[in-house]
């Protein structure tokens, strides 16, 4: 009896790793089944803004509301998130009462086998079943999961996710999901803003300490430097501390923190509006007009684009910048190519700040060697500005026309020529 038990244990000891390797060989493939670029346009940003604005300004907190997302926008959002969070690609296809999700994510690390370019390819159906749809027909590579196994795993996953305030709030708000060929309809209870707990969970303690360090320094400096300061004067003291700390810390995280703190200051926003104070209150900066090449609007364009690029990506930053100019041409001060130049320079700055450890340290050192406005902002005085929509279309034909592309190429060349951003 003991021999039989011993043989069984030894057998399990060898069988389990072999079974795991077999499952991995079925789940991991050497190519992505979905491989798509992310293309964001001003129209995409505009539609997202309309949904958010409708809920912010027209719907009372605590009421049930329906958000309707077109099939194309659902597909775009899924692909963007896959690219942003996992450097992969996704595709969402809506049919009557069912959404088919396909996802391809690159796999890093050492794997058994001879994979040159390993990918995790997933496919699943989200099928209407009562108020909340169910996950069905899950396939990972060549490995198909029985629906009974999926039904056992999903509740455990939901319980684990609910430990986080933001996921718990999302699950509690969700009331009904309906799928058709044309759109995805989500009914949920709209709340006005984020709870204190949710806002506190947006950053961890290490990130909070990092932001607090630069906010404290910026607050002290703002009380010494007067009511008007150029961005070229504002950045070096903060980047000096970032460079010092990067020798023993994460240079990319230090740069992100500097960019976010400066962006808040340029916009006149206290970090406490976004991240509630913990044990130590956020120090208040003295009011300042921050300028870039003599203009405060350039500083705002530059830093907002830098922050989006540093925390999100350049595609989103570019699309938002162009969307704003199109809106200005319709309802505001007009379309301005010099604002686009500030946006593109800021995007490049944010991209360089977090591209890699070497790129992050290189940018820090270049700023510490001396900085003026011309290092941050390309030549702009000859770029057309304040054009109403009709004039913009008459002169440049729209954002897909040759004249517009030629002007954008000129701006890109000028931004690329900035020594700081090479």
C-alpha positions in Angstrom: 0.0 0.0 0.0 2.8 2.4 0.9 4.7 1.5 -2.2 1.6 2.2 -4.3 1.2 5.6 -2.6 4.8 6.4 -3.1 4.7 5.5 -6.8 1.5 7.6 -7.2 3.2 10.6 -5.5 6.3 10.3 -7.7 4.0 9.9 -10.8 2.2 13.1 -9.9 5.5 14.9 -9.3 6.5 14.2 -12.9 3.0 14.4 -14.5 2.1 17.8 -13.2 5.1 19.7 -14.8 4.6 17.8 -18.0 0.9 18.7 -18.0 1.8 22.3 -17.3 4.3 22.3 -20.2 1.7 20.7 -22.5 -0.8 23.4 -21.6 1.7 26.1 -22.2 2.6 24.7 -25.6 -1.1 24.8 -26.5 -1.7 28.3 -25.0 1.4 30.1 -26.3 1.9 30.6 -30.1 4.7 32.0 -32.1 2.7 34.7 -33.8 -0.1 37.2 -33.1 -3.5 36.4 -34.5 -4.4 40.0 -34.2 -1.9 42.6 -35.3 -3.3 46.2 -35.7 -2.0 49.7 -35.4 -3.8 52.2 -33.1 -5.2 55.1 -35.1 -6.8 57.9 -33.0 -8.4 60.9 -34.7 -9.9 64.1 -33.4 -13.4 62.7 -34.2 -12.7 59.8 -31.8 -11.7 62.2 -29.1 -14.8 64.4 -29.8 -17.2 61.4 -29.4 -15.6 60.3 -26.2 -15.8 63.9 -24.9 -19.5 64.1 -25.8 -20.3 61.0 -23.8 -18.4 62.3 -20.7 -19.8 65.9 -21.0 -23.4 64.6 -21.4 -23.0 62.7 -18.1 -21.2 65.5 -16.3 -23.5 68.3 -17.2 -26.9 66.9 -17.9 -27.4 63.9 -15.7 -28.1 64.0 -12.0 -25.9 62.0 -9.7 -27.5 58.8 -8.4 -29.7 58.2 -11.5 -29.6 55.3 -13.9 -28.2 56.3 -17.3 -27.4 54.5 -20.5 -24.1 54.9 -22.4 -24.2 53.8 -26.0 -20.9 53.0 -27.7 -20.9 52.2 -31.4 -19.3 49.0 -32.6 -16.5 50.9 -34.2 -15.7 52.9 -31.1 -15.8 49.7 -28.9 -13.3 48.1 -31.3 -11.1 51.1 -31.2 -11.1 51.4 -27.4 -10.3 47.7 -27.0 -7.4 47.9 -29.4 -6.1 51.1 -27.8 -6.2 49.5 -24.3 -4.5 46.4 -25.5 -1.7 48.4 -27.1 -1.4 50.8 -24.1 -1.5 48.2 -21.3 0.1 45.2 -23.0 1.8 46.3 -26.2 -0.6 44.1 -28.1 -3.7 44.3 -30.3 -7.4 43.6 -29.9 -10.5 43.3 -32.0 -14.1 43.5 -30.9 -17.0 42.4 -33.2 -20.6 43.0 -32.1 -23.4 40.8 -33.2 -27.0 40.4 -31.9 -26.7 39.6 -28.1 -23.0 38.7 -28.4 -19.6 40.5 -28.5 -16.6 38.5 -29.8 -13.3 39.6 -28.3 -9.9 38.7 -29.8 -6.7 39.7 -28.1 -3.0 39.1 -28.9 -0.4 40.0 -26.3 3.4 39.5 -26.5 4.8 37.2 -23.8 8.1 38.1 -22.2 10.4 35.9 -20.0 11.8 32.5 -20.4 9.4 29.9 -21.7 9.8 26.1 -22.4 10.2 25.4 -26.1 11.8 27.3 -28.9 9.6 30.3 -29.2 11.2 33.2 -31.2 8.3 35.6 -30.9 5.8 34.2 -28.3 2.3 35.5 -28.1 -0.8 34.8 -26.0 -3.8 34.8 -28.3 -7.2 34.8 -26.6 -10.7 34.7 -28.0 -13.9 34.8 -26.0 -17.6 35.6 -26.5 -19.5 37.9 -24.1 -23.1 36.6 -24.4 -26.2 38.3 -23.0 -27.6 36.3 -20.1 -29.9 38.3 -17.8 -28.7 41.8 -16.8 -25.0 41.1 -16.9 -23.5 39.1 -19.8 -21.5 35.9 -19.3 -18.1 34.8 -20.7 -18.4 31.9 -23.1 -16.2 29.9 -25.6 -12.9 31.0 -24.1 -9.9 29.9 -26.2 -6.3 30.6 -25.3 -4.1 29.7 -28.3 -5.1 26.2 -29.2 -6.4 25.5 -25.7 -10.2 25.7 -25.2 -11.7 26.2 -21.8 -15.0 24.5 -20.9 -17.7 26.9 -20.0 -18.1 25.1 -16.6 -14.5 26.0 -15.8 -15.0 29.6 -16.9 -18.1 29.8 -14.7 -16.0 28.7 -11.7 -13.1 31.1 -12.4 -15.0 34.3 -13.2 -16.6 34.8 -9.8 -13.3 34.3 -8.1 -11.7 36.9 -10.4 -14.5 39.3 -9.7 -14.1 38.9 -5.9 -10.4 39.6 -6.3 -10.9 42.7 -8.4 -13.5 44.0 -5.9 -10.7 44.5 -3.4 -9.7 47.6 -5.3 -12.0 50.6 -4.8 -12.1 51.6 -8.5 -13.1 48.1 -9.6 -15.6 47.7 -6.7 -17.3 51.0 -7.7 -17.5 49.9 -11.3 -19.1 46.6 -10.5 -21.5 48.3 -8.1 -22.5 50.9 -10.7 -23.2 48.4 -13.5 -26.8 47.4 -13.9 -27.4 46.2 -17.4 -25.5 45.4 -20.6 -27.1 44.9 -24.0 -25.3 44.1 -27.3 -26.4 44.6 -30.9 -24.7 44.7 -34.2 -24.6 48.5 -34.1 -23.8 49.3 -30.5 -23.0 48.3 -27.0 -25.4 49.7 -24.4 -24.4 50.0 -20.8 -26.9 51.0 -18.1 -25.2 52.2 -14.8 -25.8 54.4 -11.9 -23.9 57.7 -12.5 -22.1 59.2 -9.5 -20.7 62.7 -9.4 -16.9 62.3 -9.4 -14.7 59.8 -7.6 -14.9 59.0 -3.9 -12.1 59.9 -1.6 -11.1 56.2 -1.4 -11.1 55.8 -5.2 -9.0 58.9 -5.7 -6.5 57.8 -3.0 -6.1 54.5 -4.8 -5.0 56.1 -8.1 -1.4 56.3 -6.9 0.5 54.1 -4.5 2.5 55.4 -1.5 5.8 55.5 -3.4 4.2 57.6 -6.2 2.6 59.9 -3.7 5.9 60.5 -2.0 7.5 61.2 -5.3 4.9 63.7 -6.3 4.9 65.3 -2.9 8.7 65.8 -3.1 8.5 67.8 -6.3 5.3 69.7 -5.3 7.1 70.8 -2.1 10.1 72.0 -4.0 7.9 73.8 -6.6 5.9 75.5 -3.9 9.0 76.8 -2.2 10.5 78.0 -5.5 7.2 79.7 -6.6 7.3 82.0 -3.6 10.8 83.2 -4.6 10.6 83.6 -8.3 7.8 86.1 -8.8 4.4 86.1 -10.5 5.7 85.3 -14.1 8.3 82.6 -14.9 9.3 80.9 -18.0 9.1 77.1 -18.3 12.8 77.1 -19.1 13.4 78.5 -15.6 10.9 76.4 -13.9 12.1 72.9 -15.0 15.8 72.8 -14.1 15.6 72.8 -10.3 13.1 70.0 -10.3 15.0 68.0 -12.9 18.2 68.4 -10.8 16.5 66.6 -7.9 15.1 64.0 -10.4 18.7 63.4 -11.8 20.1 63.0 -8.2 17.4 60.5 -7.3 17.6 58.6 -10.5 21.0 57.1 -9.5 19.2 55.0 -7.0 15.6 55.2 -8.2 13.5 54.8 -11.3 14.5 57.6 -13.7 11.3 57.2 -15.8 9.1 57.5 -12.7 11.0 60.6 -11.4 10.6 62.3 -14.8 6.8 61.5 -14.9 6.4 63.0 -11.4 8.2 66.2 -12.4 6.1 66.5 -15.6 2.8 65.9 -13.8 3.6 68.4 -11.0 4.6 71.1 -13.4 1.5 70.5 -15.6 -0.7 70.9 -12.6 1.1 74.2 -11.7 0.9 75.5 -15.3 -2.8 74.9 -15.4 -3.4 76.3 -11.9 -4.6 73.0 -10.5 -3.8 71.7 -7.0 -2.8 68.0 -6.9 -5.3 67.7 -4.0 -8.1 68.0 -6.5 -7.0 64.8 -8.1 -5.2 63.0 -5.3 -6.5 63.6 -1.8 -4.0 64.4 0.9 -2.7 61.6 3.0 -0.8 62.3 6.3 0.8 65.4 4.8 -1.2 68.0 2.9 -0.1 69.0 -0.6 1.9 72.3 -0.3 0.2 75.2 -2.2 2.2 77.0 -4.9 2.1 80.7 -5.2 0.0 81.8 -8.3 2.3 82.2 -11.3 1.9 82.8 -15.0 4.2 80.2 -16.6 5.2 81.1 -20.2 7.0 79.5 -23.1 8.6 81.8 -25.5 6.6 84.6 -23.9 3.2 83.0 -24.1 1.3 81.2 -21.3 -0.9 79.3 -23.8 2.2 77.7 -25.3 3.3 76.5 -21.8 -0.1 75.0 -21.2 -0.1 73.2 -24.6 3.4 72.0 -24.1 2.9 70.6 -20.5 -0.5 69.0 -21.1 0.9 67.2 -24.1 4.0 66.2 -22.2 1.9 64.8 -19.4 -0.4 62.8 -21.7 2.6 61.4 -23.6 4.4 60.5 -20.3 1.5 58.8 -18.7 -0.5 57.5 -21.8 1.1 57.7 -25.2 1.9 59.9 -28.1 -1.0 58.8 -30.3 -3.5 60.0 -27.7 -1.6 63.2 -27.1 -1.5 64.1 -30.8 -5.2 63.3 -31.2 -6.2 65.5 -28.3 -4.1 68.4 -29.4 -5.5 68.3 -32.9 -9.0 67.9 -31.6 -8.6 71.1 -29.5 -7.4 73.1 -32.4 -10.4 72.0 -34.6 -12.8 72.9 -31.8 -11.1 76.3 -31.4 -11.6 76.9 -35.2 -15.3 76.3 -34.7 -16.1 77.9 -31.4 -13.0 79.5 -29.9 -9.9 81.5 -30.8 -9.4 79.7 -34.2 -7.1 77.0 -35.5 -3.4 77.8 -34.7 -0.5 75.9 -36.1 1.8 77.4 -33.5 -0.3 75.8 -30.8 0.1 72.5 -32.7 3.9 73.2 -32.6 3.8 73.5 -28.8 1.7 70.4 -28.6 4.1 68.4 -30.7 7.2 69.7 -28.8 5.5 68.8 -25.5 4.6 65.3 -26.8 8.2 64.7 -27.9 9.4 65.9 -24.5 7.1 63.6 -22.6 8.0 60.7 -24.9 11.8 61.2 -24.5 11.3 61.5 -20.7 10.0 58.0 -20.4 11.2 56.1 -23.5 14.0 54.3 -21.6 16.3 54.7 -18.7 19.0 56.0 -21.0 16.6 58.5 -22.7 15.3 59.7 -19.3 18.8 60.3 -17.9 19.9 62.0 -21.2 17.0 64.4 -21.0 17.8 65.2 -17.3 21.4 65.9 -18.1 20.6 68.1 -21.1 18.2 70.2 -19.0 20.9 70.6 -16.3 23.5 71.8 -18.8 21.4 74.9 -19.5 17.9 75.5 -20.9 16.1 78.4 -22.6 12.8 78.7 -24.4 14.3 78.0 -27.8 15.3 74.5 -26.5 11.6 73.7 -25.8 9.7 75.5 -28.5 10.4 75.5 -32.2 10.3 78.7 -34.4 6.6 79.6 -34.7 6.2 83.3 -35.6 5.6 82.4 -39.3 2.9 79.7 -38.5 -0.7 80.7 -39.2 -2.9 81.1 -36.2 -6.4 82.2 -35.0 -8.1 80.8 -38.2 -11.8 80.3 -38.1 -13.0 77.0 -39.6 -13.9 78.4 -42.9 -10.5 80.1 -43.4 -8.7 77.0 -42.2 -10.5 74.9 -44.8 -10.0 77.5 -47.5 -6.3 77.8 -47.0 -5.4 74.2 -46.0 -8.3 72.1 -47.1 -8.8 70.1 -43.9 -6.7 67.7 -41.9 -6.2 65.2 -44.7 -5.4 67.8 -47.5 -1.9 68.1 -49.0 -1.5 71.8 -47.8 -2.2 70.7 -44.2 0.2 67.8 -44.4 2.9 70.0 -45.8 2.5 72.4 -42.9 2.5 69.6 -40.4 5.7 68.2 -42.0 7.3 71.6 -41.5 6.4 71.6 -37.8 7.6 68.0 -37.3 11.0 69.0 -38.9 11.3 72.0 -36.6 10.5 69.9 -33.5 12.9 67.2 -34.6 15.6 69.8 -34.9 15.4 70.9 -31.3 18.7 69.9 -29.7 17.1 69.0 -26.4 14.7 66.5 -28.1 17.1 64.7 -30.4 
